[in-house]
Amino acid sequence: MSASYKLVCQRYDKDPSKGKVKLQTIIKRKASYKTLATIEYKNWSDKSVMILSGEPNADELNVKIKKALLDAQITVVHSSKLDKVVEYAEKRINAIYIYNTKRTKITALKKLKEFRKDYKKFQDINKDFTRSFYSYLSEHHVSGTANEYFTIIKYYIKEAVDDKIIEVEGDPFKNITKRVKAHKYEVLSRVELNTFLNHTFTEPIRHLTQHSFKFMMYGAGMRISDFLHLSWSNFKVINSNMNIRFKMKKTNTIKETKLSLQALESLIPFMEDYKEIDLTLYQNQKKVLLDLYNMISDLQEKHDNLSSDLISVDVLKDESIEAMNKLKEDWKQHVKNIKLKQEYSVYIDSYKKQLLTLEQHIYDILISQIQILSISYGSDRVYPLLRGFKGQVLVEETRNRATKNNYFLGTMREELDIKSPLSNHQARHVFAQRLFEAGANFHDISIELGHKSLAVTENYRKQISSEKSKDVVKLFVDSFK
């Protein structure tokens, strides 16, 4: 049962003109009293619950008795109910082994402590408390986060009641309607993404942050928590392909992904610190590859600019000598253009085959370098700034690095005048949306994102897919081509 507190003034038996101001405490219908001050009885106001100005030192005495009342109320809130809930929840949370599982619970409990500190008037865990706490969360967080924190605290309060740590009257959570606000993720446009990926950042920390984003994006939308926990031992060669195998922190399940050339290239800034790594051959082959790209691009441009249109029928109607001569010249040029386009096509096809061979060669070079690191430095974190830390320090540095990466991505976004949000998780959104828009198999997308069920993937698709998503009818028609 909850306690109630009240300030009262009782006449002094030996001198009825005097009164004693007391703190009345009622617990289970039993009252107890504590004397706070002795005054002239006529100087007490039951209506205002205060000592009137006719009493010497009235202001000081009012401060004293109000403080006593407030301290009693706070003692009930802290000691009788909320303190016990906080202590109970802390023990339960500390027993959780996986940090990412308990991180949100720690934050939710922190919010409860902040609320308790700012709003000391609540004497009990009742409907007034739960509604005010939910409003407090909603004012400081988006609806999804507020609902998540509120659900966690609700769980621990109910568990504390079930374990007889505290008692509450009725159901303090009954009829509380959670607010749901429609939220759609903004994904970087193609222009914005290319601007970010192709920009050269000279500052080392921003360079590392950019390449972290690239690897997470090309690494099947990897989460920042998984990326920062990666070690070189997570990289394995399977059937001549570099794969990455790790346990996802959020779901505690094993994930394996085949890495592309772009993913391996994004790891280069993380490999350069090792003296055993020699990237000279890679750099030379990469230069040849870029030259080949440029050659193909130039040939393609020339190919596209050559006209291969047939001669207009209107020219054939003109029987003048000038028209006939023009017809002959046009025909010669037309035949020449056809031959040139064919030659360009042959060259383009040939260079594209060379391109594929060269890309595979570069891929193999990077695989060999990563294998060296996997064998000799398997326990090293891939992210350079996390190497050398151990134990709790490593846990804290890993946690802080995700926040710092988001901060630097924010500064890079401002520098490049990108309008859409840019964060660690955007790498995952970009990966998912590109697959949705390309009409990839829904089940395959779910597997690559590491979702436990298709329902999660469907919710994800609703949040980030755009009007550019492919029409299923068009996909059906295209399947006959």
NUGULO-934806 format. One record per residue (C-alpha): residue number from 1; residue in three letters; x, y, z. Coordinates in Angstrom, 3 decimals, padded with zeros to 6 digits. Last residue first. Layout:
num;residuo;x;y;z
NUM;ALA;X;Y;Z
...
This chain:
num;residuo;x;y;z
481;LYS;012.563;-011.591;-073.096
480;PHE;009.812;-013.579;-071.377
479;SER;010.953;-012.565;-067.873
478;ASP;010.678;-008.927;-068.882
477;VAL;006.873;-009.217;-068.896
476;PHE;006.887;-010.570;-065.313
475;LEU;009.324;-007.890;-064.156
474;LYS;007.074;-005.269;-065.713
473;VAL;004.112;-006.659;-063.789
472;VAL;006.148;-006.587;-060.567
471;ASP;006.812;-002.862;-060.999
470;LYS;010.372;-002.037;-060.021
469;SER;010.987;000.261;-057.085
468;LYS;011.551;003.833;-058.280
467;GLU;008.673;005.027;-056.097
466;SER;010.915;004.384;-053.111
465;SER;011.764;001.539;-050.773
464;ILE;013.049;002.559;-047.324
463;GLN;010.362;002.035;-044.686
462;LYS;008.146;-000.467;-046.458
461;ARG;011.178;-002.565;-047.373
460;TYR;012.327;-002.743;-043.750
459;ASN;008.888;-003.915;-042.624
458;GLU;008.992;-006.578;-045.325
457;THR;012.492;-007.616;-044.259
456;VAL;011.341;-008.018;-040.658
455;ALA;008.372;-010.117;-041.796
454;LEU;010.738;-012.251;-043.879
453;SER;012.243;-013.551;-040.649
452;LYS;015.495;-013.550;-038.677
451;HIS;017.009;-010.789;-040.793
450;GLY;020.682;-011.078;-041.747
449;LEU;020.525;-008.400;-044.442
448;GLU;021.914;-010.925;-046.928
447;ILE;019.307;-013.525;-045.982
446;SER;016.398;-011.082;-046.275
445;ILE;017.633;-009.862;-049.648
444;ASP;017.807;-013.464;-050.894
443;HIS;014.221;-014.074;-049.750
442;PHE;012.966;-010.989;-051.600
441;ASN;014.664;-012.004;-054.863
440;ALA;016.174;-008.907;-056.413
439;GLY;013.938;-006.467;-058.294
438;ALA;016.692;-003.915;-058.935
437;GLU;014.824;-001.362;-056.828
436;PHE;014.726;-003.730;-053.851
435;LEU;018.430;-004.537;-054.241
434;ARG;019.409;-000.866;-054.441
433;GLN;017.199;-000.174;-051.434
432;ALA;018.862;-002.800;-049.250
431;PHE;022.469;-001.777;-049.916
430;VAL;021.648;001.926;-049.523
429;HIS;019.831;001.273;-046.224
428;ARG;022.719;-000.761;-044.813
427;ALA;025.278;001.924;-045.655
426;GLN;022.836;004.478;-044.220
425;HIS;023.288;002.746;-040.850
424;ASN;026.665;004.392;-040.312
423;SER;025.169;007.824;-040.956
422;LEU;024.447;010.293;-043.737
421;PRO;021.015;011.940;-043.804
420;SER;019.910;013.335;-047.192
419;LYS;020.800;016.906;-048.201
418;ILE;024.455;016.394;-049.124
417;ASP;026.338;019.708;-049.227
416;LEU;029.737;017.972;-049.545
415;GLU;031.119;019.682;-046.429
414;GLU;027.857;019.215;-044.531
413;ARG;027.774;015.484;-045.267
412;MET;031.438;015.160;-044.299
411;THR;030.661;016.772;-040.927
410;GLY;027.797;014.328;-040.349
409;LEU;029.911;011.352;-041.377
408;PHE;032.448;012.516;-038.799
407;TYR;029.815;012.488;-036.043
406;ASN;028.457;009.093;-037.089
405;ASN;031.974;007.661;-036.973
404;LYS;032.422;009.146;-033.497
403;THR;029.268;007.431;-032.242
402;ALA;030.348;004.063;-033.649
401;ARG;033.828;004.605;-032.171
400;ASN;032.422;005.133;-028.669
399;ARG;031.055;001.579;-028.464
398;THR;034.286;000.068;-029.744
397;GLU;036.295;002.179;-027.290
396;GLU;034.058;001.057;-024.394
395;VAL;034.305;-002.644;-025.251
394;LEU;038.062;-002.377;-025.867
393;VAL;038.540;-000.716;-022.469
392;GLN;036.442;-003.473;-020.884
391;GLY;038.853;-006.156;-022.027
390;LYS;041.621;-005.307;-024.466
389;PHE;042.832;-002.421;-026.615
388;GLY;045.872;-002.769;-028.894
387;ARG;043.984;-002.328;-032.139
386;LEU;040.784;-000.299;-032.065
385;LEU;042.086;002.679;-034.074
384;PRO;043.121;000.401;-036.957
383;TYR;039.632;-001.041;-037.737
382;VAL;040.310;-004.636;-038.820
381;ARG;040.741;-005.702;-035.195
380;ASP;043.837;-007.814;-034.660
379;SER;043.310;-011.435;-033.544
378;GLY;044.214;-012.886;-036.949
377;TYR;047.468;-010.973;-037.228
376;SER;049.846;-013.478;-038.833
375;ILE;047.456;-015.872;-040.593
374;SER;044.557;-013.520;-041.342
373;LEU;046.969;-010.688;-042.173
372;ILE;048.794;-012.791;-044.748
371;GLN;045.452;-013.990;-046.122
370;ILE;044.437;-010.353;-046.590
369;GLN;047.465;-009.809;-048.830
368;SER;046.750;-012.901;-050.931
367;ILE;043.096;-011.919;-051.352
366;LEU;044.149;-008.447;-052.491
365;ILE;046.276;-009.891;-055.278
364;ASP;043.516;-012.353;-056.253
363;TYR;041.007;-009.506;-056.669
362;ILE;043.544;-007.603;-058.796
361;HIS;043.877;-010.642;-061.083
360;GLN;040.091;-011.059;-061.224
359;GLU;039.749;-007.398;-062.205
358;LEU;042.410;-007.902;-064.904
357;THR;040.576;-010.877;-066.393
356;LEU;037.262;-009.015;-066.373
355;LEU;038.852;-005.971;-067.987
354;GLN;040.548;-008.081;-070.642
353;LYS;037.115;-009.416;-071.567
352;LYS;035.803;-005.852;-071.622
351;TYR;038.711;-004.839;-073.856
350;SER;037.768;-007.485;-076.431
349;ASP;034.092;-006.541;-076.375
348;ILE;034.979;-002.858;-076.792
347;TYR;037.414;-003.606;-079.633
346;VAL;034.825;-005.703;-081.496
345;SER;032.161;-003.061;-080.937
344;TYR;034.498;-000.336;-082.189
343;GLU;035.169;-002.369;-085.361
342;GLN;031.431;-002.878;-085.916
341;LYS;030.772;000.808;-085.355
340;LEU;033.567;001.659;-087.801
339;LYS;032.139;-000.682;-090.464
338;ILE;028.648;000.798;-090.096
337;ASN;030.059;004.303;-090.170
336;LYS;031.939;003.582;-093.397
335;VAL;028.818;002.153;-095.031
334;HIS;026.874;005.280;-094.048
333;GLN;029.658;007.542;-095.195
332;LYS;029.700;005.849;-098.627
331;TRP;025.922;006.087;-098.787
330;ASP;025.952;009.738;-097.875
329;GLU;028.501;010.452;-100.581
328;LYS;026.462;008.557;-103.208
327;LEU;023.236;010.310;-102.186
326;LYS;024.907;013.700;-102.306
325;ASN;026.029;012.951;-105.858
324;MET;022.490;011.896;-106.763
323;ALA;021.044;015.029;-105.176
322;GLU;023.441;017.259;-107.052
321;ILE;022.635;015.490;-110.307
320;SER;018.893;016.122;-109.789
319;GLU;016.459;013.205;-109.368
318;ASP;015.072;014.219;-105.927
317;LYS;012.683;011.495;-104.785
316;LEU;015.583;009.473;-103.321
315;VAL;016.372;012.309;-100.922
314;ASP;012.841;012.195;-099.479
313;VAL;013.242;008.498;-098.706
312;SER;015.892;009.406;-096.076
311;ILE;019.111;007.418;-096.105
310;LEU;019.435;004.832;-093.315
309;ASP;020.646;005.896;-089.871
308;SER;024.010;004.563;-088.709
307;SER;025.252;007.753;-087.091
306;LEU;028.495;007.529;-085.185
305;ASN;028.254;009.242;-081.783
304;ASP;027.469;005.999;-079.926
303;HIS;030.594;004.233;-081.186
302;LYS;032.795;007.221;-080.420
301;GLU;031.424;007.332;-076.860
300;GLN;031.865;003.585;-076.461
299;LEU;035.436;003.847;-077.676
298;ASP;036.186;006.597;-075.153
297;SER;034.584;004.656;-072.266
296;ILE;036.410;001.463;-073.207
295;MET;039.716;003.336;-073.284
294;ASN;038.959;005.014;-069.958
293;TYR;038.187;001.690;-068.256
292;LEU;041.401;000.248;-069.692
291;ASP;043.396;003.138;-068.270
290;LEU;041.695;002.561;-064.900
289;LEU;042.646;-001.134;-065.000
288;VAL;046.245;-000.355;-065.912
287;LYS;046.425;001.989;-062.908
286;LYS;044.887;-000.707;-060.707
285;GLN;047.505;-003.170;-061.885
284;ASN;050.279;-000.836;-060.748
283;GLN;048.577;-000.123;-057.403
282;TYR;047.973;-003.817;-056.751
281;LEU;051.575;-004.687;-057.546
280;THR;052.777;-002.001;-055.125
279;LEU;050.415;-003.051;-052.342
278;ASP;053.003;-004.768;-050.176
277;ILE;051.694;-005.814;-046.762
276;GLU;054.244;-007.236;-044.343
275;LYS;054.892;-003.751;-042.900
274;TYR;051.301;-003.538;-041.652
273;ASP;049.853;-000.022;-041.451
272;GLU;048.484;-000.159;-045.021
271;MET;045.862;-002.819;-044.343
270;PHE;043.054;-000.668;-042.892
269;PRO;043.378;001.912;-045.702
268;ILE;043.103;-001.010;-048.210
267;LEU;039.824;-002.412;-046.828
266;SER;037.641;-000.500;-049.335
265;GLU;039.449;-002.373;-052.094
264;LEU;038.240;-005.695;-050.676
263;ALA;034.615;-004.548;-050.729
262;GLN;034.939;-003.226;-054.288
261;LEU;036.409;-006.554;-055.414
260;SER;033.343;-008.319;-054.039
259;LEU;033.026;-010.182;-050.752
258;LYS;031.104;-013.427;-050.303
257;THR;029.045;-013.162;-047.115
256;GLU;028.641;-015.423;-044.072
255;LYS;026.466;-014.591;-041.072
254;ILE;026.281;-016.570;-037.811
253;THR;023.497;-015.610;-035.422
252;ASN;023.623;-013.575;-032.175
251;THR;020.782;-011.367;-033.472
250;LYS;022.202;-007.916;-032.719
249;LYS;025.863;-008.816;-032.448
248;MET;026.016;-010.724;-035.727
247;LYS;028.468;-013.615;-035.477
246;PHE;031.099;-013.521;-038.212
245;ARG;032.153;-015.054;-041.530
244;ILE;033.696;-013.037;-044.356
243;ASN;034.360;-014.637;-047.690
242;MET;037.150;-014.114;-050.179
241;ASN;036.547;-016.192;-053.296
240;SER;038.869;-018.846;-054.761
239;ASN;036.430;-021.629;-053.756
238;ILE;036.340;-020.430;-050.129
237;VAL;038.978;-018.027;-048.802
236;LYS;038.279;-016.953;-045.195
235;PHE;038.201;-013.534;-043.488
234;ASN;036.951;-013.489;-039.869
233;SER;040.525;-014.058;-038.645
232;TRP;041.331;-010.480;-039.720
231;SER;039.144;-009.283;-036.865
230;LEU;035.699;-007.707;-037.109
229;HIS;034.126;-006.168;-033.996
228;LEU;033.916;-002.690;-035.535
227;PHE;032.122;-004.073;-038.590
226;ASP;029.551;-005.996;-036.573
225;SER;028.501;-002.993;-034.471
224;ILE;028.511;-000.781;-037.600
223;ARG;025.926;-003.064;-039.241
222;MET;026.805;-004.794;-042.515
221;GLY;024.780;-003.857;-045.580
220;ALA;025.946;-006.761;-047.730
219;GLY;029.687;-006.065;-047.363
218;TYR;029.632;-003.490;-050.167
217;MET;027.793;-001.036;-047.891
216;MET;029.707;-001.907;-044.710
215;PHE;032.996;-001.723;-046.631
214;LYS;032.151;001.655;-048.163
213;PHE;031.031;003.139;-044.824
212;SER;034.289;002.041;-043.193
211;HIS;036.113;003.529;-046.192
210;GLN;034.586;006.956;-045.536
209;THR;035.335;006.743;-041.807
208;LEU;038.968;005.812;-042.491
207;HIS;039.388;008.821;-044.821
206;ARG;037.657;011.015;-042.232
205;ILE;040.179;009.924;-039.605
204;PRO;043.130;010.388;-041.973
203;GLU;042.238;013.973;-043.100
202;THR;042.830;014.072;-046.874
201;PHE;039.281;013.157;-047.849
200;THR;039.027;012.321;-051.546
199;HIS;035.443;012.452;-052.855
198;ASN;034.314;009.522;-055.014
197;LEU;032.154;007.766;-052.404
196;PHE;030.430;010.917;-051.127
195;THR;029.611;012.458;-054.504
194;ASN;028.601;009.042;-055.845
193;LEU;026.171;008.603;-052.940
192;GLU;024.717;012.088;-053.398
191;VAL;024.182;011.545;-057.137
190;ARG;022.616;008.123;-056.571
189;SER;020.300;009.526;-053.913
188;LEU;021.074;008.810;-050.265
187;VAL;018.211;007.084;-048.468
186;GLU;015.616;008.803;-046.330
185;TYR;013.951;006.413;-043.928
184;LYS;010.215;006.616;-043.609
183;HIS;008.563;007.178;-040.263
182;ALA;004.891;006.963;-039.455
181;LYS;004.384;008.024;-035.866
180;VAL;002.955;005.571;-033.385
179;ARG;001.901;006.869;-029.998
178;LYS;001.342;004.255;-027.364
177;THR;-002.082;004.096;-025.801
176;ILE;-002.002;003.610;-022.033
175;ASN;-005.262;001.861;-021.109
174;LYS;-003.772;-000.173;-018.234
173;PHE;-000.124;000.449;-017.357
172;PRO;-000.641;001.090;-013.630
171;ASP;-002.453;-002.265;-013.297
170;GLY;-004.145;-002.508;-009.910
169;GLU;-002.393;-001.265;-006.777
168;VAL;001.345;-001.802;-006.766
167;GLU;003.596;-003.915;-004.549
166;ILE;007.375;-004.166;-004.776
165;ILE;010.086;-006.871;-004.786
164;LYS;007.394;-009.567;-004.821
163;ASP;008.996;-011.425;-007.770
162;ASP;005.831;-010.811;-009.801
161;VAL;005.875;-007.106;-008.827
160;ALA;009.551;-006.753;-009.804
159;GLU;008.790;-008.517;-013.098
158;LYS;005.958;-006.065;-013.762
157;ILE;008.259;-003.123;-013.058
156;TYR;011.005;-004.683;-015.213
155;TYR;008.693;-005.188;-018.194
154;LYS;007.168;-001.705;-017.971
153;ILE;010.686;-000.255;-017.931
152;ILE;011.546;-002.136;-021.158
151;THR;008.232;-001.250;-022.831
150;PHE;008.756;002.455;-022.050
149;TYR;012.241;002.423;-023.595
148;GLU;010.945;000.784;-026.799
147;ASN;007.895;003.041;-027.041
146;ALA;010.042;006.163;-026.672
145;THR;012.454;004.863;-029.335
144;GLY;009.677;004.228;-031.835
143;SER;007.859;007.477;-031.046
142;VAL;010.861;009.735;-031.589
141;HIS;012.592;010.802;-028.386
140;HIS;012.682;013.611;-025.794
139;GLU;009.028;014.631;-025.557
138;SER;007.837;011.061;-026.014
137;LEU;009.986;009.860;-023.105
136;TYR;008.490;012.463;-020.742
135;SER;004.979;011.668;-021.948
134;TYR;005.621;007.994;-021.146
133;PHE;006.891;008.903;-017.665
132;SER;003.856;011.103;-017.052
131;ARG;001.485;008.334;-018.102
130;THR;003.296;005.749;-015.956
129;PHE;003.392;007.979;-012.857
128;ASP;-000.227;009.080;-013.019
127;LYS;-001.300;005.491;-013.642
126;ASN;000.470;004.248;-010.500
125;ILE;003.990;003.594;-009.283
124;ASP;003.841;005.712;-006.138
123;GLN;004.836;009.004;-004.590
122;PHE;005.322;011.031;-007.750
121;LYS;006.282;014.614;-006.945
120;LYS;010.002;014.159;-007.573
119;TYR;009.883;014.809;-011.308
118;ASP;013.377;015.788;-012.488
117;LYS;015.334;013.136;-010.571
116;ARG;012.821;010.365;-011.188
115;PHE;012.779;011.221;-014.887
114;GLU;016.558;011.069;-015.105
113;LYS;016.593;007.709;-013.310
112;LEU;013.923;006.345;-015.668
111;LYS;015.933;007.581;-018.670
110;LYS;019.020;005.746;-017.363
109;LEU;016.934;002.585;-017.104
108;ALA;016.006;002.931;-020.778
107;THR;019.678;003.493;-021.702
106;ILE;020.786;000.350;-019.842
105;LYS;017.986;-001.641;-021.498
104;THR;019.070;-000.384;-024.926
103;ARG;022.642;-001.578;-024.282
102;LYS;021.569;-004.944;-022.828
101;THR;021.352;-006.882;-026.070
100;ASN;024.273;-005.030;-027.652
99;TYR;026.399;-005.968;-024.642
98;ILE;025.821;-009.718;-024.843
97;TYR;026.190;-011.337;-021.395
96;ILE;023.016;-010.210;-019.636
95;ALA;023.448;-010.555;-015.842
94;ASN;024.108;-006.837;-015.537
93;ILE;020.614;-006.178;-016.893
92;ARG;018.877;-008.262;-014.212
91;LYS;020.904;-006.706;-011.401
90;GLU;020.276;-003.198;-012.728
89;ALA;016.545;-003.921;-013.050
88;TYR;016.233;-004.911;-009.359
87;GLU;018.158;-001.851;-008.163
86;VAL;016.062;000.434;-010.373
85;VAL;012.810;-001.236;-009.267
84;LYS;013.805;-000.996;-005.606
83;ASP;014.701;002.646;-005.995
82;LEU;011.408;003.212;-007.800
81;LYS;009.198;001.760;-005.084
80;SER;009.746;002.198;-001.355
79;SER;013.126;003.882;-001.322
78;HIS;012.981;006.410;-004.083
77;VAL;009.338;007.346;-004.353
76;VAL;008.690;007.023;-000.640
75;THR;011.822;008.948;000.299
74;ILE;010.898;011.623;-002.227
73;GLN;007.551;012.150;-000.489
72;ALA;009.198;012.391;002.920
71;ASP;011.799;014.842;001.625
70;LEU;009.016;016.959;000.095
69;LEU;007.115;017.170;003.382
68;ALA;010.251;018.004;005.371
67;LYS;011.170;020.665;002.810
66;LYS;007.741;022.224;003.108
65;ILE;008.124;022.317;006.923
64;LYS;011.530;024.023;006.817
63;VAL;010.678;026.534;004.094
62;ASN;007.531;027.494;005.986
61;LEU;009.576;027.956;009.198
60;GLU;012.046;030.280;007.452
59;ASP;009.237;032.391;005.996
58;ALA;007.321;032.556;009.294
57;ASN;010.376;033.780;011.249
56;PRO;008.059;035.456;013.806
55;GLU;004.419;034.350;013.243
54;GLY;002.068;037.025;011.932
53;SER;003.106;036.105;008.373
52;LEU;000.963;032.976;008.376
51;ILE;002.329;029.435;008.672
50;MET;001.265;027.194;005.782
49;VAL;-001.285;024.634;004.648
48;SER;-003.140;027.255;002.559
47;LYS;-006.585;026.167;003.793
46;ASP;-005.383;024.903;007.159
45;SER;-003.798;028.289;007.882
44;TRP;-001.685;028.540;011.050
43;ASN;-000.938;031.853;012.806
42;LYS;-003.868;031.459;015.244
41;TYR;-002.131;028.415;016.737
40;GLU;000.888;030.495;017.801
39;ILE;003.839;028.363;016.746
38;THR;005.785;025.180;017.613
37;ALA;007.702;023.550;014.713
36;LEU;008.419;020.219;012.957
35;THR;006.749;017.616;015.175
34;LYS;006.593;014.136;013.594
33;TYR;003.301;012.260;013.498
32;SER;002.037;008.737;012.780
31;ALA;-001.242;007.653;011.218
30;LYS;-002.439;004.105;010.541
29;ARG;-004.720;003.589;007.533
28;LYS;-002.237;001.214;005.892
27;ILE;000.410;003.937;006.052
26;ILE;-000.588;007.484;006.968
25;THR;002.175;009.985;007.729
24;GLN;001.367;013.360;009.311
23;LEU;004.180;015.901;009.450
22;LYS;003.500;018.153;012.418
21;VAL;003.078;021.863;013.155
20;LYS;002.498;022.184;016.901
19;GLY;000.071;024.808;018.089
18;LYS;000.004;027.277;020.966
17;SER;-003.025;029.150;022.245
16;PRO;-004.274;025.832;023.687
15;ASP;-001.380;025.822;026.245
14;LYS;-000.947;022.520;028.093
13;ASP;-002.655;020.472;025.362
12;TYR;-000.830;022.083;022.455
11;ARG;-003.244;022.529;019.574
10;GLN;-002.469;020.467;016.447
9;CYS;-001.221;021.874;013.114
8;VAL;-001.167;019.569;010.082
7;LEU;001.188;018.929;007.126
6;LYS;000.240;015.864;005.064
5;TYR;001.810;012.673;003.764
4;SER;000.282;009.570;002.193
3;ALA;001.853;006.112;002.049
2;SER;001.183;003.530;-000.677
1;MET;000.000;000.000;000.000
